[in-house]
Amino acid sequence: MNVIAPEAAAAAGTEARLEQLADISQQLLDHARRLGASQAEVSCSEDRGLDVNVRLGEVETVESTADRGIAVTVYFGKRKGSASTADLQPSSLVATVEQACAIARHTEDDAAAGLADAELMAREFPELDSWHPWALQADQAIDLALAGEAAGRDSDARISNTDGASASTGQSLSVYANSHGFFGRERGTHHSISVALIAGQGDGMQRDGWYTSALAREDLEDPAAVGRKAAERTIARLQPRSMATSSMPVLFAPEVARSLVGHLLSAISGGALYRQSSFLLDSLGTSLFPAWMQIDELPHLRRGRRSAAFDGDGVATRTSAIVRDGVLQRYILGSYSARKLGLQTTANAGGVHNLQVAASAPGLDLHAIARQMGNGLLVTELMGQGVNGVTGDYSRGAGGFRVENGEILYPVDGITIAGNLRDMFQSIEAIGSDVDVRSHIAIGSLLIGKMTVAGND
């Protein structure tokens, strides 16, 4: 008798389910064609997950999720209609297509509407190592969360309370298909452990935490290490001071540095550009950053956070530069926004894939850049949404640490950092190799030479 390993059985079941979703997609496309649609596309997805939360050694929540969604978009020439359902009953699927068609017949023509060009569809589907299911049971997840919280609470007597700890696992399956004959199948997993702690008493209490996340369980940090890191960060925030308002260098820790890349991406995205709501209009080919700056998109990175062979339109993804030698090489476009701008899609319908921001020099980490900075502010937390995408004006609440003579000395809070993103991009003086691996934006510590820091002193 042949014994099938649980992992192999699970993999076989996954492939079978993807085939079923592909079959459903084909049925929907066929029905749309019968109803007269000139083009159609279907997205099917299924997600499963387990999430537990504990606090002060007690279980607070245990949540098991199972979600499903099917979205149908049809085109009658340049008129578009969309509808969605979570019901796989044949009658419901038929009704969803009919509803999409009815909507399309009552919409206005949109010259940019329609599928991406057929010749751009992905034809190669490399193994991206994104599928690492974890048969995590509720009691095991509870033990992991409790272990992380206990390690944090036991690390220092000044840890007075906790905001809880969590452990989660999830997996997703999806199929995108369209009337070009394209069928794309994707599957992925994600796992995480987090701990949030409180230190001090009364008005002097401070909160911070840490988390680990990965596609594969073996890439997660140990729960106890997460708890100890959370405690270390929380204790470091005790007895914060304010600062006098002045201009000074600002060093962003890796976990907040990636937000600056996010502001760049928002400004060069097709939607912001064709709506004329970006401070980087007509910036293609211009020097936005120092000449040593490089940003690349790596969509085929094995075990990458956002690796994919195709984008949300089915267009084949490819490795390419976004910034080369400080110069903006391209925008972030799906097929619709590209048509609106009279440009070609960059295979970014649905967003960017893995981004890599090169370090300015090898071996640089946060402490080395702090020594280079001399006197200034280290930012480890950002608050608020004070960024104007039209003008590039930037003003956000911040917390972190005062740096003097290259040494990280004491915590500060109640401050605001301000500038303009164009000026900030040009004023980047260093980027570290100390990458925070928990994001699809791989960037280390980032030093901006001068910003306005407003405090209460």
Buried (B, 14 or more C-beta within 10 A) or exposed (E): EEEEEEEEEBBEEBEEBBEBBBEBBBBBBEBBBEBEBBBBBBBBBBBBBBBBBBBEEEBEEBEEEEEBEBBBBBBBEBBBBBBEBEEEEEEEBBBBBBBBBEBBEEBEEBEBBBBBBEEBBBEEEEEBEBBBBBEBEBEBBBBBBBBBBBBBBEBBEBBBBBBBBBBBBBBBBBBBBBBBEBBBBBBBBBBBBBBBBBBBEEEEBBBBBBBBBBBBBEEBBBBBBBBBBBBBBBBBBBEBBEBEEEEBBBBBBBBBBBBBBBBBBBBBBBBBBBEEBBBBBEBBEEBBBBEBBBBBBBBBBEBBBBBBBBBBBBBBBBEBBBBBEBBBBBBBBBBBBBBBBEBBBBBBBBBBBBBBBBBBBEEBBBBBBBEBBEEBBBBBBBEEEBBEBEEBBBBBBBBBBBBEEBEBEEBBBBBBBBBBBBBBBBBBBBBBBBBBEBBBBBBBBBBBBBBBBBBEE
